[in-house]
Amino acid sequence: HLMRTLPEFMVPAVFMWMPALPLTSSGKVDRRALPEAELDREALSRGYVAPRTDAEKALVEIWQRVLRLEQVGVEDNLFELGGDSLLSVQIVSQARQAGLGLTLTQVLRHPTVEALARVAQVASAREQLGEVIGAVPLTPIQHWFFEGQRGNGSHWNQGFLFTIPAHLDADTLAEALTAVTHQHDSLRLRYEHTADGWRQHCVADAGRSVIEEVYLWQQPASKHAELMRDACERVQASLDITNGPLIRVALFRLAPEQPGRMLIAVHHLAIDGVSWRILLEDLESAYSQIDGRHPVTLPARTTAFGRFAAGVDALGKSSASEGPAFQSELPYWEAVGSPASTRLPRDLAVSGEDVAANAQTVVGTLDAGETRALLQDVPAAYNTQINDALLTALAEALGDWAGDGEIIVNVEGHGREDIVDGADLSRTMGWFTTIFPVRLPLRRMDASARLKETKELLRAVPRRGIGYGVLRYVDGAETLRAQTTPDVVFNYLGQFDQVIAGSSLFGFANEETGAWYGPQTRRRHLLELNALVVAGRLELRWSYSSAAHTAATIAALSERYVAALRGLIAHCTSPSAGGFTPSDF
């Protein structure tokens, strides 16, 4: 009776029988001691089929490890299992280490182990393109960065705070960081401002890394978070894109024999969301080897960032007969990026340039059950991926706020596309992000129609959007350079729990890291939505300008968005949901 009266999205996705609930010493349920819920195979579109060939067995083990599942069948669909294009990069990397040659495009086009194993068996080993020392062309996203900067832009980072064991040694960590910096050329990039604009080059030796230690033992525990935030802010502001370094690490000792904290701040020119797992894996591996008095041996290098940048630059300046025909995409991007009928309403009139000092954040969340349904149940209904659902909900929420019409949203992608012949980016660090416009209709429609329409819009994007930046910045298409920056930018950062999956040294910390951007950094978009999965819950981080909008307005928008996602989950898990769209064929 209870199941019949609950809304669809509140019905548990998994039932598990237990002899008793684990309790704390005070008699309450010990949630941390509860076992992980297992995937309900009946919810998948196909039954379990065991692996048969060596390639299938290897891929099943990789999928189970990457997706953190106990059982994967060879006919299971990657996206129904909660996979996405970001996790697909890990699958390519681990398949390569297992001797299976795959590309990201193959994983996305053949999203079952059975189909992927057939492709992998005939895939040839990819050429490893060596490192470039000296001049390196700017990539499209780096052109985008410098286009919007005033001054040198050294404070424009990604930074995270991690928990560390009390015994973690600073000197050993410094040696490990030196080895990692030598391994990855993006950490050795340097920049120079010339009369013709910014130039990039890679140095062969960045010198020995230095780790800062901050001892807070003598300070009251109530002040530790504030003191750490202030120190993190100082470290974040100390990066130097001209002279280096592009990465700094600080250790915080809170009390003897108690876990400490570690800040890793990296300039965005050298890193992206996919790169963080590579960085932490290599840093932990190097630390453990040095600590055990062994020589540092890191996984084999994949294509260097500088070599990929040179390849993209060559393609952007080549004719259609010499590579991907980016020129043929120009009419598409001119149409998509042309002025839209709707802009964001504003509470306040921005006077002067909007800067990072004005930025505030509102956070919305889904609970663990809703997140699991969004990642696993929703894709099964209409053969969709996570961005389809997230942008569908965004269109509904913006339509409720801004009214009918169309709005252009800049969408960020991971950018590790198969466009440079022979390149393998599965274990390459760097900033590969693509930014491209998507034109979202805001007219009212039911959940099924909106989801299918959004899916078709995203499937129509050529090469997952990488051509827009190539045409605008490398080829220099004036019609694209003249387009107005959209009010909204959207970025799905993926299942960020995977960044530290399996780590014995690092865990995510809750304290603040300080500002990623300098206070006078120019904001490019009025509204930024960053979505990511942390601790099994979807977090929706809305960054807005206090000079343009009030906190109440953005909080209301966040509530509309969460409600739209819940409505989408309810629809896609209902018996009436499901169907095909043209791109399925």
Secondary structure, 3 states (H helix, E strand, C coil): CHHHHCCHHHCCCCCCCCCCCCECCCCCECHHHCCCCCCCHHHCCCCCCCCCCHHHHHHHHHHHHHHCCCCCCCCCCCCCCCCCHHHHHHHHHHHHHCCCCCCHHHHHHCCCHHHHHHHHHHCCCCCCCCCCCEEECCCHHHHHHHHCCCCCCCCEEEEEEEEECCCCCHHHHHHHHHHHHHHCHHHHEEEEEECCEEEEEECCCCCCCCEEEEECCCCCHHHHHHHHHHHHHHHHCCCCCCCCCCEEEEEEECCCCCCEEEEEEEEHHHCCCCHHHHHHHHHHHHHHHHHCCCCCCCCCCCCCHHHHHHHHHHHHCCCHHHCCCHHHHHHHHHHHCCCCCCCCCCCCCCCCCCEHHHEEEEEEECCHHHHHHHHHHHHHHHCCCHHHHHHHHHHHHHHHHHCCCEEEEEEEECCCCCCCCCCCCCCCCCCCCEEEEEEEECCCCCHHHHHHHHHHHHHCCHHHHHHHHHHHHHCCCHHHHCCCCCCEEEEEEEEHHHHHCCCCCCEECCCCCCCCECCCCECCCCEEEEEEEECCEEEEEEEEECCCCCHHHHHHHHHHHHHHHHHHHHHHCCCCCCCCCHHHC
